[in-house]
Amino acid sequence: MDSKVFSREEFRLVREARQLIKEEFDEVISLTSHNLRQEIYHFALESEHEHIFAIFEKVYQSDGQAPARGGSGIQAKRYYRGAVVD
C-alpha cells in the first residue's frame, strides 16, 4: 500500500504525471489509489518520453522509494513475524 504523504509540490507533480499518462495512454489513474506509486512507475517505464519518469523520481526519491529506470520494477518486501527480511 502506498502510504506516502505528499507535499504541495509533490502533489502538483503527481497531478502533472496523471495528466501526461491520460494524454499518452488514454488511461485515468486515481490519485487515491492504494497502488499509485506502482501505477505511475508502470506508465513511466512504458512512456516514450522521459518526463513521467522524471516526475516519478522527484516525488519518490526523497524517501528512497524510486527504483532505477532499468530496474526490474518495485521490489516487494519480505516479512517474517512482522520484521522485514533482506
N, C-alpha and C positions, 0 to 999 in steps of 0.2 A: 504494500500500500504506500502511495506517495504522500508523505505527511509534511512535506516542506511548506513552510510559511513564507510567502513571497513579500519582498519589499515592494514599494510602489513602482520602482524602476523595473524590477524583475517581472512584476505583473504586466507592465506595459510591454515588455519584450515577449512574454508568453502570448499575449493577445496578438502581437505582431506575427509571431510564428504561426499561430492559429489561422490568421488571415492568409498568410502565404501558403499554408497547407491547403486551405479551401480553394485558393486560386489555382494552384498547380495540380492538385489531385482530386478536386471536387469532392472532398471529404470534410465533414464537420466534426471536430473533436470538442468534447465538453470540457470546460475549464474546471468542472467539479468531479471529473473522472478520477477514480482511485488509481488509475494507471496512466495518468497524464504524462509523466516523465517518459515512460516506455513508448507511449504513442508518439510523442514529439521526436524521440530518438529514432523510432522506426521510419517516420517520414523524412527525417533529416538524412538518414542513410540512403533512402530511395530518391531523394531530390537531385535534380540536375544542377542545382545551384548550391553554393556553399553557405548562403545566408541563413537558412534554417538551422544548420548545424552550428554556425557561429553563435546564433541566439541561444541554442541549447547549451553550448559551453559556457556562455556568460551567465546564464541563470543557474546552472548546476555546478560550476567549478568551485564556487565559494565553500561548498560543504563536501567537496571531494566526491561527488556523485556522477561527474561527467566522464564516461568512458572515452577511450580514444576512437577516432574515426575509423581506423582499420580494425578495431577490435571485433570480437565475435558477438558483442552485444552486452547487455546488462547482465551481470552475473548474479544468480540467486545466492543468498546467504544460507549456509547450512547451520542448523541449530542442533544441539544435543543438550537435553534437560535445561533449556532456556538460555544456554550460552552459545555464542557464535563460535563455530569450529572452522579453522583455516584449512 
